[in-house]
C-alpha cells in the first residue's frame, strides 16, 4: 500500500493511494527537499540542497551537491531505485534537479525533474 504524498483524501473520503511510480517520485521529492534535522526521529534524513540555492556556483559545489543527492537517494531508496545521473541547477530562488534512475523491480529507466522555490 502506497499512501499518497502529500497526504490527501480520495473521492470516497479515504486515504489516497499512489501507484508505485508516483510513490517513488514522492519519496524522491521528500529526500531532495527535506533539510537534515527537519524530521524529529531521523535527523540525517534529507539532502540539504535547499540550503545551497544562493551559494556561489562552482565546480566543487556542483560535485558536492551531486554527491549529497546520490548518497541520500542510495541510503533511503537504494532498494527501489538505481541512480544513473543527477543534474542540479539554480535560477534565482528556484532549484531544479534532473534525475535519471532505474526502478529496480521493473528495470524501467525514468527521467524526472523536481523543482522547488526557496521561501
Secondary structure, DSSP 8 states (H G I E B T S, - for coil): --B-SS--B-TTSSB-B--HHHHHHHHHHHHHH--TT-SSS-TT-S--GGGGTTS---HHHHHHHHHHHHHHHHHHHTTTEEEEEEEEEEETTEEEEEEEEEETTTTEEEEEEEEEE--
